[in-house]
Amino acid sequence: MQKGDVIIEYASERDVTLEKLSAIVAKGGPETGQMPVVFVRDGRRYSQTLPPGSLSISAMNTTINVPLKSQ
């Protein structure tokens, strides 16, 4: 992930807010050791898996109102 990416789904939770994200991260990850994350970069939607735990990110609540093109 890169600076400016917007997380729109984390651990299968949609409409991710700072509060939801903090609660999910605090709860820990699945037994597989990977967390699915969907994010938007430059108007495109991406998905990947990340190890559970601290995300080491700067965060703010935001709204995206653009059509998303899947990669």
All heavy atoms as TSV, in Angstrom:
chain	resi	resn	atom	element	x	y	z
A	1	MET	N	N	0.839	-1.175	0.000
A	1	MET	CA	C	0.000	0.000	0.000
A	1	MET	C	C	0.885	1.239	0.000
A	1	MET	O	O	2.027	1.191	0.414
A	1	MET	CB	C	-0.921	-0.024	1.206
A	1	MET	CG	C	-1.907	-1.181	1.173
A	1	MET	SD	S	-3.197	-1.063	2.422
A	1	MET	CE	C	-4.064	0.360	1.827
A	2	GLN	N	N	0.298	2.343	-0.467
A	2	GLN	CA	C	1.051	3.585	-0.592
A	2	GLN	C	C	0.303	4.732	0.079
A	2	GLN	O	O	-0.907	4.657	0.302
A	2	GLN	CB	C	1.249	3.943	-2.060
A	2	GLN	CG	C	2.011	2.944	-2.854
A	2	GLN	CD	C	2.073	3.341	-4.331
A	2	GLN	OE1	O	1.624	4.397	-4.735
A	2	GLN	NE2	N	2.644	2.455	-5.136
A	3	LYS	N	N	1.038	5.803	0.357
A	3	LYS	CA	C	0.429	7.006	0.889
A	3	LYS	C	C	-0.667	7.471	-0.064
A	3	LYS	O	O	-0.474	7.486	-1.276
A	3	LYS	CB	C	1.486	8.103	1.040
A	3	LYS	CG	C	0.952	9.372	1.634
A	3	LYS	CD	C	2.056	10.381	1.811
A	3	LYS	CE	C	1.521	11.642	2.446
A	3	LYS	NZ	N	2.582	12.615	2.697
A	4	GLY	N	N	-1.837	7.795	0.472
A	4	GLY	CA	C	-2.961	8.247	-0.339
A	4	GLY	C	C	-3.959	7.162	-0.676
A	4	GLY	O	O	-5.055	7.455	-1.142
A	5	ASP	N	N	-3.608	5.888	-0.453
A	5	ASP	CA	C	-4.554	4.797	-0.673
A	5	ASP	C	C	-5.710	4.940	0.314
A	5	ASP	O	O	-5.509	5.343	1.466
A	5	ASP	CB	C	-3.894	3.435	-0.474
A	5	ASP	CG	C	-2.891	3.105	-1.560
A	5	ASP	OD1	O	-2.841	3.808	-2.585
A	5	ASP	OD2	O	-2.136	2.128	-1.374
A	6	VAL	N	N	-6.919	4.603	-0.119
A	6	VAL	CA	C	-8.105	4.689	0.738
A	6	VAL	C	C	-8.656	3.286	0.939
A	6	VAL	O	O	-9.061	2.636	-0.024
A	6	VAL	CB	C	-9.180	5.603	0.104
A	6	VAL	CG1	C	-10.428	5.642	0.978
A	6	VAL	CG2	C	-8.628	7.006	-0.114
A	7	ILE	N	N	-8.649	2.812	2.184
A	7	ILE	CA	C	-9.176	1.481	2.506
A	7	ILE	C	C	-10.692	1.554	2.481
A	7	ILE	O	O	-11.286	2.362	3.187
A	7	ILE	CB	C	-8.676	1.001	3.885
A	7	ILE	CG1	C	-7.147	0.855	3.859
A	7	ILE	CG2	C	-9.347	-0.318	4.264
A	7	ILE	CD1	C	-6.543	0.583	5.219
A	8	ILE	N	N	-11.315	0.696	1.657
A	8	ILE	CA	C	-12.772	0.664	1.595
A	8	ILE	C	C	-13.344	-0.635	2.164
A	8	ILE	O	O	-14.540	-0.721	2.416
A	8	ILE	CB	C	-13.293	0.900	0.156
A	8	ILE	CG1	C	-12.750	-0.134	-0.812
A	8	ILE	CG2	C	-12.944	2.310	-0.299
A	8	ILE	CD1	C	-13.368	-0.060	-2.205
A	9	GLU	N	N	-12.488	-1.617	2.368
A	9	GLU	CA	C	-12.918	-2.874	2.985
A	9	GLU	C	C	-11.714	-3.498	3.680
A	9	GLU	O	O	-10.626	-3.546	3.110
A	9	GLU	CB	C	-13.454	-3.814	1.911
A	9	GLU	CG	C	-14.113	-5.057	2.445
A	9	GLU	CD	C	-14.760	-5.868	1.327
A	9	GLU	OE1	O	-15.379	-5.277	0.424
A	9	GLU	OE2	O	-14.616	-7.102	1.371
A	10	TYR	N	N	-11.911	-3.944	4.918
A	10	TYR	CA	C	-10.827	-4.566	5.671
A	10	TYR	C	C	-11.391	-5.729	6.448
A	10	TYR	O	O	-12.392	-5.579	7.158
A	10	TYR	CB	C	-10.190	-3.540	6.623
A	10	TYR	CG	C	-8.966	-4.048	7.324
A	10	TYR	CD1	C	-7.738	-4.099	6.670
A	10	TYR	CD2	C	-9.017	-4.498	8.629
A	10	TYR	CE1	C	-6.602	-4.565	7.304
A	10	TYR	CE2	C	-7.888	-4.968	9.275
A	10	TYR	CZ	C	-6.699	-4.995	8.610
A	10	TYR	OH	O	-5.565	-5.464	9.238
A	11	ALA	N	N	-10.801	-6.896	6.287
A	11	ALA	CA	C	-11.269	-8.118	6.961
A	11	ALA	C	C	-12.743	-8.361	6.667
A	11	ALA	O	O	-13.522	-8.687	7.564
A	11	ALA	CB	C	-11.003	-8.047	8.460
A	12	SER	N	N	-13.140	-8.133	5.416
A	12	SER	CA	C	-14.507	-8.333	4.934
A	12	SER	C	C	-15.515	-7.346	5.513
A	12	SER	O	O	-16.717	-7.517	5.337
A	12	SER	CB	C	-14.970	-9.770	5.193
A	12	SER	OG	O	-14.086	-10.671	4.545
A	13	GLU	N	N	-15.064	-6.318	6.217
A	13	GLU	CA	C	-15.936	-5.260	6.731
A	13	GLU	C	C	-15.941	-4.109	5.740
A	13	GLU	O	O	-14.879	-3.627	5.340
A	13	GLU	CB	C	-15.445	-4.748	8.090
A	13	GLU	CG	C	-15.659	-5.685	9.235
A	13	GLU	CD	C	-17.107	-5.745	9.679
A	13	GLU	OE1	O	-17.859	-4.771	9.475
A	13	GLU	OE2	O	-17.490	-6.786	10.229
A	14	ARG	N	N	-17.141	-3.682	5.345
A	14	ARG	CA	C	-17.274	-2.560	4.417
A	14	ARG	C	C	-17.576	-1.282	5.189
A	14	ARG	O	O	-17.844	-1.330	6.378
A	14	ARG	CB	C	-18.384	-2.830	3.418
A	14	ARG	CG	C	-18.044	-3.988	2.523
A	14	ARG	CD	C	-19.149	-4.266	1.574
A	14	ARG	NE	N	-18.771	-5.416	0.760
A	14	ARG	CZ	C	-19.170	-5.603	-0.460
A	14	ARG	NH1	N	-19.985	-4.749	-1.027
A	14	ARG	NH2	N	-18.785	-6.664	-1.128
A	15	ASP	N	N	-17.572	-0.162	4.487
A	15	ASP	CA	C	-17.815	1.142	5.115
A	15	ASP	C	C	-16.911	1.312	6.327
A	15	ASP	O	O	-17.351	1.579	7.438
A	15	ASP	CB	C	-19.284	1.305	5.524
A	15	ASP	CG	C	-20.220	1.208	4.337
A	15	ASP	OD1	O	-19.869	1.748	3.271
A	15	ASP	OD2	O	-21.297	0.598	4.473
A	16	VAL	N	N	-15.627	1.132	6.108
A	16	VAL	CA	C	-14.642	1.155	7.184
A	16	VAL	C	C	-14.463	2.580	7.699
A	16	VAL	O	O	-14.187	3.493	6.931
A	16	VAL	CB	C	-13.281	0.602	6.689
A	16	VAL	CG1	C	-12.256	0.655	7.792
A	16	VAL	CG2	C	-13.443	-0.809	6.187
A	17	THR	N	N	-14.661	2.753	9.000
A	17	THR	CA	C	-14.385	4.018	9.669
A	17	THR	C	C	-13.147	3.818	10.537
A	17	THR	O	O	-12.694	2.683	10.736
A	17	THR	CB	C	-15.561	4.444	10.561
A	17	THR	OG1	O	-15.729	3.454	11.586
A	17	THR	CG2	C	-16.845	4.598	9.768
A	18	LEU	N	N	-12.611	4.895	11.069
A	18	LEU	CA	C	-11.465	4.767	11.970
A	18	LEU	C	C	-11.794	3.870	13.158
A	18	LEU	O	O	-10.984	3.051	13.575
A	18	LEU	CB	C	-11.030	6.140	12.474
A	18	LEU	CG	C	-10.380	7.054	11.449
A	18	LEU	CD1	C	-10.143	8.434	12.035
A	18	LEU	CD2	C	-9.081	6.466	10.960
A	19	GLU	N	N	-13.008	4.024	13.686
A	19	GLU	CA	C	-13.413	3.231	14.841
A	19	GLU	C	C	-13.490	1.744	14.492
A	19	GLU	O	O	-13.000	0.896	15.238
A	19	GLU	CB	C	-14.757	3.723	15.386
A	19	GLU	CG	C	-14.726	5.117	15.973
A	19	GLU	CD	C	-14.713	6.238	14.917
A	19	GLU	OE1	O	-15.106	5.991	13.742
A	19	GLU	OE2	O	-14.293	7.347	15.263
A	20	LYS	N	N	-14.113	1.426	13.343
A	20	LYS	CA	C	-14.203	0.026	12.922
A	20	LYS	C	C	-12.822	-0.562	12.667
A	20	LYS	O	O	-12.524	-1.679	13.080
A	20	LYS	CB	C	-15.021	-0.103	11.632
A	20	LYS	CG	C	-16.500	-0.156	11.796
A	20	LYS	CD	C	-17.121	-0.465	10.433
A	20	LYS	CE	C	-18.608	-0.459	10.464
A	20	LYS	NZ	N	-19.172	-0.729	9.116
A	21	LEU	N	N	-11.981	0.193	11.984
A	21	LEU	CA	C	-10.640	-0.285	11.671
A	21	LEU	C	C	-9.851	-0.552	12.945
A	21	LEU	O	O	-9.209	-1.592	13.088
A	21	LEU	CB	C	-9.922	0.722	10.776
A	21	LEU	CG	C	-8.566	0.311	10.234
A	21	LEU	CD1	C	-8.668	-0.964	9.413
A	21	LEU	CD2	C	-7.975	1.437	9.400
A	22	SER	N	N	-9.928	0.366	13.904
A	22	SER	CA	C	-9.222	0.177	15.178
A	22	SER	C	C	-9.705	-1.062	15.908
A	22	SER	O	O	-8.906	-1.827	16.459
A	22	SER	CB	C	-9.411	1.406	16.072
A	22	SER	OG	O	-8.809	2.530	15.496
A	23	ALA	N	N	-11.022	-1.282	15.913
A	23	ALA	CA	C	-11.586	-2.453	16.595
A	23	ALA	C	C	-11.149	-3.751	15.923
A	23	ALA	O	O	-10.803	-4.719	16.597
A	23	ALA	CB	C	-13.110	-2.357	16.624
A	24	ILE	N	N	-11.143	-3.769	14.595
A	24	ILE	CA	C	-10.735	-4.975	13.862
A	24	ILE	C	C	-9.268	-5.291	14.133
A	24	ILE	O	O	-8.899	-6.433	14.403
A	24	ILE	CB	C	-10.970	-4.812	12.348
A	24	ILE	CG1	C	-12.457	-4.684	12.050
A	24	ILE	CG2	C	-10.378	-5.995	11.582
A	24	ILE	CD1	C	-12.759	-4.201	10.639
A	25	VAL	N	N	-8.422	-4.278	14.061
A	25	VAL	CA	C	-6.985	-4.476	14.285
A	25	VAL	C	C	-6.732	-4.948	15.719
A	25	VAL	O	O	-5.935	-5.856	15.951
A	25	VAL	CB	C	-6.195	-3.184	13.968
A	25	VAL	CG1	C	-4.757	-3.302	14.416
A	25	VAL	CG2	C	-6.261	-2.874	12.478
A	26	ALA	N	N	-7.442	-4.362	16.688
A	26	ALA	CA	C	-7.264	-4.751	18.088
A	26	ALA	C	C	-7.703	-6.187	18.338
A	26	ALA	O	O	-7.127	-6.887	19.167
A	26	ALA	CB	C	-8.044	-3.803	18.999
A	27	LYS	N	N	-8.719	-6.641	17.608
A	27	LYS	CA	C	-9.252	-7.999	17.785
A	27	LYS	C	C	-8.279	-9.058	17.285
A	27	LYS	O	O	-8.307	-10.197	17.717
A	27	LYS	CB	C	-10.595	-8.108	17.057
A	27	LYS	CG	C	-11.354	-9.369	17.354
A	27	LYS	CD	C	-12.800	-9.302	16.899
A	27	LYS	CE	C	-12.923	-9.158	15.415
A	27	LYS	NZ	N	-14.300	-9.358	14.914
A	28	GLY	N	N	-7.407	-8.708	16.362
A	28	GLY	CA	C	-6.475	-9.686	15.811
A	28	GLY	C	C	-6.971	-10.232	14.495
A	28	GLY	O	O	-8.049	-9.892	14.029
A	29	GLY	N	N	-6.177	-11.090	13.923
A	29	GLY	CA	C	-6.482	-11.591	12.590
A	29	GLY	C	C	-6.998	-13.004	12.572
A	29	GLY	O	O	-7.079	-13.670	13.592
A	30	PRO	N	N	-7.336	-13.467	11.398
A	30	PRO	CA	C	-7.806	-14.837	11.229
A	30	PRO	C	C	-6.668	-15.830	11.398
A	30	PRO	O	O	-5.502	-15.453	11.396
A	30	PRO	CB	C	-8.325	-14.842	9.783
A	30	PRO	CG	C	-7.520	-13.793	9.094
A	30	PRO	CD	C	-7.241	-12.742	10.139
A	31	GLU	N	N	-7.018	-17.083	11.528
A	31	GLU	CA	C	-6.008	-18.126	11.713
A	31	GLU	C	C	-5.084	-18.256	10.510
A	31	GLU	O	O	-3.979	-18.760	10.628
A	31	GLU	CB	C	-6.696	-19.465	12.000
A	31	GLU	CG	C	-7.375	-19.495	13.349
A	31	GLU	CD	C	-8.043	-20.834	13.624
A	31	GLU	OE1	O	-7.750	-21.816	12.918
A	31	GLU	OE2	O	-8.847	-20.879	14.561
A	32	THR	N	N	-5.525	-17.818	9.347
A	32	THR	CA	C	-4.696	-17.912	8.154
A	32	THR	C	C	-3.490	-16.975	8.228
A	32	THR	O	O	-2.542	-17.135	7.470
A	32	THR	CB	C	-5.493	-17.559	6.887
A	32	THR	OG1	O	-5.929	-16.199	6.976
A	32	THR	CG2	C	-6.670	-18.480	6.697
A	33	GLY	N	N	-3.551	-16.002	9.136
A	33	GLY	CA	C	-2.449	-15.067	9.266
A	33	GLY	C	C	-2.474	-13.945	8.247
A	33	GLY	O	O	-1.539	-13.172	8.164
A	34	GLN	N	N	-3.544	-13.830	7.477
A	34	GLN	CA	C	-3.641	-12.774	6.471
A	34	GLN	C	C	-4.991	-12.072	6.574
A	34	GLN	O	O	-6.012	-12.710	6.795
A	34	GLN	CB	C	-3.479	-13.353	5.063
A	34	GLN	CG	C	-2.127	-13.973	4.804
A	34	GLN	CD	C	-1.013	-12.935	4.791
A	34	GLN	OE1	O	-1.092	-11.931	4.115
A	34	GLN	NE2	N	0.030	-13.185	5.564
A	35	MET	N	N	-4.977	-10.754	6.393
A	35	MET	CA	C	-6.203	-9.957	6.409
A	35	MET	C	C	-6.483	-9.467	4.991
A	35	MET	O	O	-5.622	-8.838	4.380
A	35	MET	CB	C	-6.049	-8.722	7.296
A	35	MET	CG	C	-6.104	-9.019	8.745
A	35	MET	SD	S	-7.781	-9.457	9.203
A	35	MET	CE	C	-7.777	-8.856	10.851
A	36	PRO	N	N	-7.670	-9.745	4.457
A	36	PRO	CA	C	-8.009	-9.205	3.140
A	36	PRO	C	C	-8.307	-7.706	3.255
A	36	PRO	O	O	-8.992	-7.268	4.185
A	36	PRO	CB	C	-9.255	-9.987	2.740
A	36	PRO	CG	C	-9.848	-10.453	4.014
A	36	PRO	CD	C	-8.712	-10.605	4.990
A	37	VAL	N	N	-7.771	-6.934	2.341
A	37	VAL	CA	C	-8.012	-5.490	2.326
A	37	VAL	C	C	-8.303	-5.054	0.891
A	37	VAL	O	O	-7.697	-5.562	-0.054
A	37	VAL	CB	C	-6.818	-4.708	2.922
A	37	VAL	CG1	C	-5.553	-4.929	2.134
A	37	VAL	CG2	C	-7.102	-3.226	3.023
A	38	VAL	N	N	-9.295	-4.185	0.745
A	38	VAL	CA	C	-9.633	-3.605	-0.552
A	38	VAL	C	C	-9.424	-2.100	-0.399
A	38	VAL	O	O	-9.880	-1.496	0.566
A	38	VAL	CB	C	-11.097	-3.912	-0.957
A	38	VAL	CG1	C	-11.438	-3.264	-2.287
A	38	VAL	CG2	C	-11.327	-5.417	-1.001
A	39	PHE	N	N	-8.725	-1.519	-1.361
A	39	PHE	CA	C	-8.438	-0.087	-1.268
A	39	PHE	C	C	-8.507	0.548	-2.648
A	39	PHE	O	O	-8.526	-0.128	-3.663
A	39	PHE	CB	C	-7.069	0.159	-0.626
A	39	PHE	CG	C	-5.912	-0.449	-1.366
A	39	PHE	CD1	C	-5.168	0.303	-2.264
A	39	PHE	CD2	C	-5.558	-1.778	-1.159
A	39	PHE	CE1	C	-4.095	-0.257	-2.942
A	39	PHE	CE2	C	-4.482	-2.343	-1.833
A	39	PHE	CZ	C	-3.755	-1.587	-2.725
A	40	VAL	N	N	-8.588	1.884	-2.652
A	40	VAL	CA	C	-8.664	2.648	-3.889
A	40	VAL	C	C	-7.397	3.474	-4.022
A	40	VAL	O	O	-6.960	4.120	-3.064
A	40	VAL	CB	C	-9.902	3.569	-3.897
A	40	VAL	CG1	C	-9.914	4.466	-5.121
A	40	VAL	CG2	C	-11.176	2.745	-3.822
A	41	ARG	N	N	-6.824	3.418	-5.218
A	41	ARG	CA	C	-5.649	4.234	-5.552
A	41	ARG	C	C	-5.883	4.804	-6.949
A	41	ARG	O	O	-6.099	4.052	-7.887
A	41	ARG	CB	C	-4.373	3.388	-5.529
A	41	ARG	CG	C	-3.129	4.153	-5.961
A	41	ARG	CD	C	-1.904	3.264	-6.063
A	41	ARG	NE	N	-1.614	2.642	-4.781
A	41	ARG	CZ	C	-0.993	1.468	-4.660
A	41	ARG	NH1	N	-0.611	0.793	-5.732
A	41	ARG	NH2	N	-0.762	0.968	-3.463
A	42	ASP	N	N	-5.845	6.110	-7.057
A	42	ASP	CA	C	-6.014	6.776	-8.353
A	42	ASP	C	C	-7.283	6.330	-9.078
A	42	ASP	O	O	-7.281	6.106	-10.283
A	42	ASP	CB	C	-4.796	6.540	-9.252
A	42	ASP	CG	C	-3.508	7.092	-8.649
A	42	ASP	OD1	O	-3.585	8.150	-7.984
A	42	ASP	OD2	O	-2.450	6.475	-8.837
A	43	GLY	N	N	-8.382	6.174	-8.323
A	43	GLY	CA	C	-9.659	5.809	-8.929
A	43	GLY	C	C	-9.814	4.346	-9.268
A	43	GLY	O	O	-10.841	3.939	-9.791
A	44	ARG	N	N	-8.817	3.546	-8.992
A	44	ARG	CA	C	-8.880	2.104	-9.261
A	44	ARG	C	C	-8.981	1.331	-7.948
A	44	ARG	O	O	-8.375	1.696	-6.957
A	44	ARG	CB	C	-7.658	1.638	-10.031
A	44	ARG	CG	C	-7.580	2.214	-11.417
A	44	ARG	CD	C	-6.493	1.472	-12.200
A	44	ARG	NE	N	-6.303	2.045	-13.502
A	44	ARG	CZ	C	-6.971	1.688	-14.585
A	44	ARG	NH1	N	-7.893	0.755	-14.495
A	44	ARG	NH2	N	-6.716	2.248	-15.742
A	45	ARG	N	N	-9.711	0.232	-8.025
A	45	ARG	CA	C	-9.919	-0.627	-6.850
A	45	ARG	C	C	-8.895	-1.758	-6.885
A	45	ARG	O	O	-8.716	-2.413	-7.909
A	45	ARG	CB	C	-11.335	-1.182	-6.933
A	45	ARG	CG	C	-11.744	-2.053	-5.825
A	45	ARG	CD	C	-13.136	-2.584	-6.143
A	45	ARG	NE	N	-13.573	-3.468	-5.123
A	45	ARG	CZ	C	-14.689	-3.318	-4.431
A	45	ARG	NH1	N	-15.496	-2.323	-4.701
A	45	ARG	NH2	N	-15.017	-4.175	-3.502
A	46	TYR	N	N	-8.237	-1.983	-5.755
A	46	TYR	CA	C	-7.237	-3.044	-5.628
A	46	TYR	C	C	-7.575	-3.897	-4.411
A	46	TYR	O	O	-8.204	-3.430	-3.465
A	46	TYR	CB	C	-5.838	-2.460	-5.409
A	46	TYR	CG	C	-5.325	-1.632	-6.552
A	46	TYR	CD1	C	-5.611	-0.282	-6.633
A	46	TYR	CD2	C	-4.551	-2.203	-7.552
A	46	TYR	CE1	C	-5.141	0.491	-7.681
A	46	TYR	CE2	C	-4.070	-1.440	-8.608
A	46	TYR	CZ	C	-4.371	-0.094	-8.659
A	46	TYR	OH	O	-3.903	0.656	-9.697
A	47	SER	N	N	-7.125	-5.147	-4.423
A	47	SER	CA	C	-7.270	-5.992	-3.237
A	47	SER	C	C	-5.980	-6.771	-3.037
A	47	SER	O	O	-5.284	-7.110	-3.992
A	47	SER	CB	C	-8.463	-6.935	-3.372
A	47	SER	OG	O	-8.292	-7.789	-4.463
A	48	GLN	N	N	-5.668	-7.004	-1.787
A	48	GLN	CA	C	-4.511	-7.807	-1.422
A	48	GLN	C	C	-4.702	-8.278	0.003
A	48	GLN	O	O	-5.680	-7.933	0.655
A	48	GLN	CB	C	-3.214	-7.013	-1.572
A	48	GLN	CG	C	-3.058	-5.839	-0.619
A	48	GLN	CD	C	-1.758	-5.094	-0.873
A	48	GLN	OE1	O	-1.616	-4.441	-1.880
A	48	GLN	NE2	N	-0.828	-5.183	0.040
A	49	THR	N	N	-3.791	-9.095	0.466
A	49	THR	CA	C	-3.849	-9.542	1.854
A	49	THR	C	C	-2.647	-8.969	2.591
A	49	THR	O	O	-1.571	-8.801	2.026
A	49	THR	CB	C	-3.852	-11.076	1.962
A	49	THR	OG1	O	-2.717	-11.592	1.269
A	49	THR	CG2	C	-5.119	-11.667	1.370
A	50	LEU	N	N	-2.872	-8.654	3.851
A	50	LEU	CA	C	-1.835	-8.099	4.706
A	50	LEU	C	C	-1.743	-8.950	5.966
A	50	LEU	O	O	-2.734	-9.539	6.394
A	50	LEU	CB	C	-2.179	-6.663	5.110
A	50	LEU	CG	C	-2.351	-5.641	3.992
A	50	LEU	CD1	C	-2.824	-4.322	4.575
A	50	LEU	CD2	C	-1.059	-5.451	3.242
A	51	PRO	N	N	-0.576	-8.985	6.605
A	51	PRO	CA	C	-0.497	-9.675	7.884
A	51	PRO	C	C	-1.327	-8.930	8.917
A	51	PRO	O	O	-1.432	-7.702	8.851
A	51	PRO	CB	C	0.990	-9.636	8.232
A	51	PRO	CG	C	1.602	-8.632	7.327
A	51	PRO	CD	C	0.687	-8.421	6.184
A	52	PRO	N	N	-1.981	-9.645	9.846
A	52	PRO	CA	C	-2.773	-8.967	10.875
A	52	PRO	C	C	-1.869	-8.171	11.798
A	52	PRO	O	O	-0.669	-8.409	11.874
A	52	PRO	CB	C	-3.474	-10.107	11.613
A	52	PRO	CG	C	-2.642	-11.309	11.341
A	52	PRO	CD	C	-1.988	-11.091	10.012
A	53	GLY	N	N	-2.475	-7.209	12.484
A	53	GLY	CA	C	-1.731	-6.404	13.446
A	53	GLY	C	C	-1.698	-4.951	13.031
A	53	GLY	O	O	-2.449	-4.513	12.178
A	54	SER	N	N	-0.815	-4.222	13.642
A	54	SER	CA	C	-0.700	-2.788	13.412
A	54	SER	C	C	-0.499	-2.498	11.928
A	54	SER	O	O	0.275	-3.157	11.247
A	54	SER	CB	C	0.470	-2.234	14.210
A	54	SER	OG	O	0.667	-0.876	13.895
A	55	LEU	N	N	-1.212	-1.480	11.424
A	55	LEU	CA	C	-1.093	-1.112	10.021
A	55	LEU	C	C	-0.032	-0.039	9.792
A	55	LEU	O	O	0.356	0.209	8.671
A	55	LEU	CB	C	-2.441	-0.607	9.496
A	55	LEU	CG	C	-3.559	-1.631	9.457
A	55	LEU	CD1	C	-4.854	-0.978	9.000
A	55	LEU	CD2	C	-3.203	-2.776	8.539
A	56	SER	N	N	0.407	0.626	10.843
A	56	SER	CA	C	1.407	1.692	10.716
A	56	SER	C	C	0.993	2.712	9.660
A	56	SER	O	O	1.728	2.992	8.726
A	56	SER	CB	C	2.783	1.115	10.382
A	56	SER	OG	O	3.207	0.231	11.382
A	57	ILE	N	N	-0.219	3.235	9.819
A	57	ILE	CA	C	-0.741	4.187	8.845
A	57	ILE	C	C	-1.190	5.467	9.532
A	57	ILE	O	O	-1.447	5.489	10.725
A	57	ILE	CB	C	-1.942	3.604	8.069
A	57	ILE	CG1	C	-3.094	3.259	9.023
A	57	ILE	CG2	C	-1.534	2.408	7.238
A	57	ILE	CD1	C	-4.384	2.871	8.335
A	58	SER	N	N	-1.273	6.518	8.756
A	58	SER	CA	C	-1.968	7.735	9.168
A	58	SER	C	C	-3.371	7.595	8.620
A	58	SER	O	O	-3.548	7.203	7.469
A	58	SER	CB	C	-1.300	8.965	8.580
A	58	SER	OG	O	0.009	9.089	9.063
A	59	ALA	N	N	-4.367	7.898	9.426
A	59	ALA	CA	C	-5.732	7.637	8.981
A	59	ALA	C	C	-6.643	8.816	9.238
A	59	ALA	O	O	-6.429	9.605	10.156
A	59	ALA	CB	C	-6.268	6.407	9.717
A	60	MET	N	N	-7.656	8.923	8.378
A	60	MET	CA	C	-8.732	9.883	8.570
A	60	MET	C	C	-9.958	9.341	7.865
A	60	MET	O	O	-9.846	8.579	6.903
A	60	MET	CB	C	-8.360	11.247	8.011
A	60	MET	CG	C	-8.181	11.301	6.529
A	60	MET	SD	S	-7.775	12.975	6.065
A	60	MET	CE	C	-7.376	12.740	4.357
A	61	ASN	N	N	-11.130	9.685	8.363
A	61	ASN	CA	C	-12.361	9.284	7.696
A	61	ASN	C	C	-12.516	10.119	6.438
A	61	ASN	O	O	-12.252	11.316	6.432
A	61	ASN	CB	C	-13.568	9.496	8.613
A	61	ASN	CG	C	-13.650	8.449	9.697
A	61	ASN	OD1	O	-13.312	7.303	9.487
A	61	ASN	ND2	N	-14.095	8.858	10.869
A	62	THR	N	N	-12.929	9.485	5.363
A	62	THR	CA	C	-13.127	10.178	4.089
A	62	THR	C	C	-14.233	9.485	3.313
A	62	THR	O	O	-14.611	8.367	3.629
A	62	THR	CB	C	-11.820	10.224	3.263
A	62	THR	OG1	O	-11.997	11.079	2.148
A	62	THR	CG2	C	-11.398	8.855	2.803
A	63	THR	N	N	-14.747	10.145	2.309
A	63	THR	CA	C	-15.776	9.577	1.449
A	63	THR	C	C	-15.290	9.635	0.013
A	63	THR	O	O	-14.711	10.629	-0.407
A	63	THR	CB	C	-17.086	10.382	1.579
A	63	THR	OG1	O	-17.505	10.377	2.939
A	63	THR	CG2	C	-18.175	9.791	0.706
A	64	ILE	N	N	-15.524	8.556	-0.716
A	64	ILE	CA	C	-15.145	8.501	-2.120
A	64	ILE	C	C	-16.422	8.508	-2.947
A	64	ILE	O	O	-17.286	7.668	-2.745
A	64	ILE	CB	C	-14.326	7.237	-2.439
A	64	ILE	CG1	C	-13.046	7.234	-1.647
A	64	ILE	CG2	C	-14.051	7.132	-3.915
A	64	ILE	CD1	C	-12.230	5.996	-1.856
A	65	ASN	N	N	-16.532	9.455	-3.866
A	65	ASN	CA	C	-17.706	9.561	-4.717
A	65	ASN	C	C	-17.333	9.498	-6.186
A	65	ASN	O	O	-17.770	10.291	-6.993
A	65	ASN	CB	C	-18.443	10.878	-4.444
A	65	ASN	CG	C	-19.059	10.889	-3.067
A	65	ASN	OD1	O	-19.639	9.912	-2.641
A	65	ASN	ND2	N	-18.944	11.997	-2.372
A	66	VAL	N	N	-16.498	8.539	-6.546
A	66	VAL	CA	C	-16.103	8.376	-7.949
A	66	VAL	C	C	-16.396	6.945	-8.364
A	66	VAL	O	O	-16.339	6.038	-7.549
A	66	VAL	CB	C	-14.594	8.687	-8.166
A	66	VAL	CG1	C	-14.300	10.131	-7.874
A	66	VAL	CG2	C	-13.723	7.781	-7.343
A	67	PRO	N	N	-16.708	6.725	-9.637
A	67	PRO	CA	C	-16.868	5.344	-10.105
A	67	PRO	C	C	-15.543	4.623	-9.987
A	67	PRO	O	O	-14.486	5.180	-10.317
A	67	PRO	CB	C	-17.261	5.490	-11.581
A	67	PRO	CG	C	-17.516	6.941	-11.812
A	67	PRO	CD	C	-16.926	7.701	-10.679
A	68	LEU	N	N	-15.564	3.415	-9.483
A	68	LEU	CA	C	-14.338	2.659	-9.277
A	68	LEU	C	C	-14.130	1.672	-10.406
A	68	LEU	O	O	-15.021	0.917	-10.761
A	68	LEU	CB	C	-14.405	1.908	-7.947
A	68	LEU	CG	C	-14.628	2.786	-6.722
A	68	LEU	CD1	C	-14.726	1.912	-5.476
A	68	LEU	CD2	C	-13.505	3.781	-6.565
A	69	LYS	N	N	-12.940	1.693	-10.970
A	69	LYS	CA	C	-12.562	0.758	-12.023
A	69	LYS	C	C	-11.787	-0.383	-11.370
A	69	LYS	O	O	-10.829	-0.141	-10.663
A	69	LYS	CB	C	-11.689	1.438	-13.064
A	69	LYS	CG	C	-12.357	2.613	-13.735
A	69	LYS	CD	C	-11.366	3.348	-14.589
A	69	LYS	CE	C	-11.013	4.626	-13.840
A	69	LYS	NZ	N	-10.023	5.449	-14.447
A	70	SER	N	N	-12.214	-1.607	-11.556
A	70	SER	CA	C	-11.507	-2.754	-10.985
A	70	SER	C	C	-10.220	-3.000	-11.754
A	70	SER	O	O	-10.159	-2.798	-12.952
A	70	SER	CB	C	-12.351	-4.004	-11.030
A	70	SER	OG	O	-13.454	-3.861	-10.178
A	71	GLN	N	N	-9.199	-3.463	-11.029
A	71	GLN	CA	C	-7.942	-3.811	-11.686
A	71	GLN	C	C	-7.967	-5.268	-12.040
A	71	GLN	O	O	-8.480	-6.090	-11.390
A	71	GLN	CB	C	-6.748	-3.524	-10.787
A	71	GLN	CG	C	-5.477	-3.937	-11.447
A	71	GLN	CD	C	-4.322	-4.011	-10.473
A	71	GLN	OE1	O	-4.443	-3.699	-9.319
A	71	GLN	NE2	N	-3.187	-4.422	-10.969
